[in-house]
Amino acid sequence: MKKDGTDYKTEGTADKIKGEAKDQYGQSTNDKTKQAEGLKDKAKGEMKDKAGEMKNKFDEEKAKRTKNE
């Protein structure tokens, strides 16, 4: 199944939430490895979120061009 921008944004949000939880846990337990995992997951979530935004914009432009042809 082909993903649309919303799918990427949803995955990104989930990654950011998971990352924040790991980051907070790492901070509270002084576990630098878990904290680093959390920061990585948050960054991955941000990238997926941006990819979703780009995909939505691309699809909108594609629809406009197809409509005008």
trRosetta pair geometry for C-beta under 8 A, 3 or more apart (Angstrom, degrees):
i j d omega theta_ij theta_ji phi_ij phi_ji
3 7 4.1 -120 -156 75 94 145
3 8 6.2 97 151 -46 128 84
3 55 7.6 -33 115 -169 91 166
4 7 5.5 110 53 2 58 101
4 8 7.8 -121 106 1 37 89
4 55 6.5 164 -178 135 46 126
4 56 7.4 68 165 -84 88 72
4 59 6.8 11 -148 -51 95 163
5 8 5.7 -56 -155 37 40 110
5 9 6.2 37 151 -19 71 107
5 51 7.8 -166 -132 122 73 60
5 52 4.1 108 -175 -173 71 66
5 53 6.5 112 -165 -66 125 13
5 54 7.5 -177 -116 64 114 43
5 55 3.7 179 -82 84 86 101
5 56 3.4 -95 44 -48 171 83
5 57 7.9 108 -91 2 155 56
5 59 6.6 -131 -18 11 115 129
6 9 5.5 -55 -144 39 34 112
6 10 6.2 38 155 -23 67 104
6 52 6.6 106 -73 -162 13 121
6 56 7.4 83 -43 -78 65 114
7 10 5.8 -54 -148 34 29 111
7 11 6.5 26 154 -14 63 106
7 52 7.2 -169 66 -112 49 110
8 11 5.8 -56 -148 39 31 110
8 12 6.1 35 151 -23 65 108
8 48 5.0 -157 -179 180 81 80
8 49 7.2 169 133 -92 88 20
8 51 4.8 -113 -179 95 148 98
8 52 3.3 -171 85 -72 104 89
8 55 6.0 117 14 17 143 141
9 12 5.4 -52 -146 36 32 116
9 13 6.4 35 154 -21 64 101
9 48 7.2 171 -91 132 24 85
9 49 5.4 63 -126 -129 66 62
9 52 3.5 -163 -47 121 79 167
9 53 7.1 92 -81 -46 111 66
10 13 5.8 -50 -150 32 31 110
10 14 6.6 31 152 -17 63 105
10 52 7.9 137 5 -103 57 155
11 14 5.7 -55 -151 37 33 112
11 15 6.3 33 152 -19 66 106
11 45 7.7 -155 126 -124 61 69
11 48 5.0 -98 95 171 99 151
11 52 8.0 164 42 -57 89 126
12 15 5.7 -55 -148 37 31 111
12 16 6.3 31 154 -19 65 106
12 44 7.9 -155 -126 125 68 61
12 45 4.4 111 -171 -170 62 64
12 46 6.8 121 -164 -65 114 10
12 47 7.3 -160 -116 69 111 46
12 48 3.3 -168 -76 89 92 100
12 49 3.5 179 143 -52 159 73
12 50 7.8 148 -117 7 156 53
12 51 7.6 168 -61 41 129 92
12 52 6.2 -119 -2 -4 133 128
13 16 5.7 -55 -147 36 31 111
13 17 6.4 31 155 -18 65 105
13 45 6.7 119 -68 -165 10 116
13 49 7.0 95 -51 -86 64 108
14 17 5.9 -55 -149 36 30 109
14 18 6.2 29 154 -16 65 109
14 45 7.2 -161 69 -115 46 113
15 18 5.7 -55 -144 41 31 111
15 19 6.0 33 155 -21 65 110
15 41 5.1 -152 -178 179 82 82
15 42 7.2 166 133 -97 84 24
15 44 5.0 -103 173 95 147 97
15 45 3.2 -171 89 -76 101 93
15 48 6.2 105 22 24 141 138
16 19 5.6 -54 -143 38 29 114
16 20 6.3 32 156 -22 63 104
16 41 7.4 172 -92 132 24 83
16 42 5.3 63 -130 -132 65 66
16 45 3.4 -167 -49 125 75 159
16 46 6.8 94 -85 -50 111 65
16 49 7.4 19 -35 -39 130 130
17 20 5.8 -52 -148 33 29 110
17 21 6.6 30 153 -18 62 105
17 45 7.8 147 6 -115 54 159
18 21 5.8 -56 -153 34 31 112
18 22 6.5 27 152 -15 65 107
18 38 7.9 -152 127 -126 60 70
18 41 5.2 -95 97 165 97 147
18 45 7.7 162 43 -60 89 130
19 22 5.7 -56 -147 39 33 109
19 23 6.0 35 154 -22 67 108
19 37 7.7 -149 -127 128 71 62
19 38 4.6 118 -173 -169 61 59
19 39 6.7 126 -174 -69 112 9
19 40 7.1 -153 -123 71 116 46
19 41 3.1 -169 -81 90 97 98
19 42 3.4 -166 121 -48 148 70
19 43 7.6 168 -138 8 161 54
19 44 7.3 164 -63 42 136 92
19 45 6.0 -131 4 -4 133 128
20 23 5.5 -53 -144 37 31 114
20 24 6.2 29 157 -17 65 107
20 38 6.6 114 -82 -171 8 112
20 42 6.3 90 -55 -86 66 114
21 24 6.0 -56 -146 38 27 108
21 25 6.2 27 155 -18 63 109
21 38 7.0 -153 71 -120 45 115
22 25 5.7 -56 -145 39 30 112
22 26 6.1 32 155 -21 65 108
22 34 5.4 -141 -174 174 87 82
22 35 7.2 171 137 -102 80 25
22 37 5.1 -88 163 95 147 98
22 38 3.2 -170 91 -77 94 94
22 41 6.2 91 31 25 138 139
23 26 5.7 -56 -148 37 27 113
23 27 6.4 26 154 -19 63 106
23 34 7.9 -175 -88 131 23 76
23 35 5.5 65 -137 -144 55 64
23 38 3.1 -165 -50 127 69 145
23 39 5.9 98 -96 -53 114 65
23 42 6.7 5 -35 -28 137 130
24 27 5.7 -54 -147 35 31 111
24 28 6.3 23 158 -14 66 109
24 38 7.3 175 6 -144 53 163
25 28 6.0 -61 -145 40 28 105
25 29 6.1 -1 165 6 66 114
25 31 7.0 -21 126 47 81 124
25 34 5.6 -74 98 144 102 138
25 35 7.9 -155 78 -73 63 64
25 38 7.4 161 41 -60 88 138
26 29 6.5 -70 -136 51 23 91
26 30 7.8 -12 170 169 55 3
26 31 4.6 -104 -133 76 67 83
26 32 6.6 97 -176 -104 114 13
26 33 7.3 -152 -125 69 120 43
26 34 3.6 -172 -83 92 98 90
26 35 2.8 -167 124 -56 145 72
26 36 7.3 177 -148 3 165 51
26 37 7.4 159 -58 41 139 88
26 38 5.7 -143 6 3 129 129
27 30 7.6 19 -173 -76 26 39
27 35 5.8 99 -52 -102 64 120
29 34 7.1 28 62 48 120 144
31 34 4.0 34 111 21 120 114
31 35 6.3 156 92 -18 65 87
32 35 5.4 -55 -145 39 33 116
32 36 6.2 37 155 -22 67 104
33 36 5.8 -54 -150 34 29 110
33 37 6.6 33 150 -20 63 103
34 37 5.5 -48 -149 33 35 115
34 38 6.5 39 150 -21 63 103
35 38 5.6 -53 -154 33 33 115
35 39 6.6 32 151 -17 65 103
36 39 5.7 -51 -148 36 35 111
36 40 6.3 37 152 -20 65 105
37 40 5.6 -56 -150 37 31 113
37 41 6.3 30 153 -18 66 106
38 41 5.7 -54 -145 37 31 110
38 42 6.3 32 155 -19 65 105
39 42 5.7 -52 -147 35 32 112
39 43 6.4 32 154 -18 64 105
40 43 5.8 -56 -150 37 31 110
40 44 6.3 32 151 -20 65 106
41 44 5.5 -52 -146 37 33 114
41 45 6.3 38 152 -22 64 104
42 45 5.5 -53 -151 34 32 115
42 46 6.6 36 151 -21 64 102
43 46 5.6 -49 -150 32 34 113
43 47 6.6 35 151 -19 64 103
44 47 5.7 -54 -152 35 33 112
44 48 6.5 31 152 -16 66 105
45 48 5.8 -54 -147 38 33 109
45 49 6.2 37 153 -23 65 106
46 49 5.5 -54 -149 34 31 115
46 50 6.4 28 154 -16 65 105
47 50 5.8 -55 -148 38 31 108
47 51 6.3 34 151 -21 65 106
48 51 5.4 -51 -145 36 33 115
48 52 6.4 39 153 -23 64 102
49 52 5.7 -53 -154 32 30 113
49 53 6.7 31 149 -18 63 103
50 53 5.5 -50 -150 34 36 113
50 54 6.4 36 152 -17 67 104
51 54 5.7 -55 -148 38 32 111
51 55 6.2 35 152 -22 66 107
52 55 5.6 -52 -144 36 31 112
52 56 6.4 32 156 -19 64 104
53 56 5.9 -55 -151 35 29 110
53 57 6.5 26 154 -15 64 107
54 57 5.8 -57 -149 38 32 110
54 58 6.2 34 153 -21 66 107
55 58 5.6 -53 -145 36 30 113
55 59 6.3 29 156 -18 64 107
56 59 5.8 -56 -147 38 30 110
56 60 6.4 32 154 -21 64 105
57 60 5.6 -52 -148 34 32 113
57 61 6.4 29 155 -15 65 105
58 61 6.0 -58 -150 38 30 108
58 62 6.2 31 153 -20 65 109
59 62 5.5 -52 -143 37 31 114
59 63 6.3 35 155 -21 64 105
60 63 5.8 -55 -150 35 29 111
60 64 6.5 31 152 -20 64 105
61 64 5.6 -52 -149 34 34 113
61 65 6.3 29 156 -16 67 106
62 65 6.0 -56 -147 38 30 107
62 66 6.2 28 155 -18 65 109
63 66 5.8 -56 -144 38 29 110
63 67 6.1 32 155 -23 64 109
64 67 5.7 -58 -148 35 27 112
64 68 6.3 17 157 -13 64 111
65 68 5.9 -60 -144 40 30 106
65 69 6.6 38 155 -34 63 103
66 69 6.0 -50 -153 18 31 115
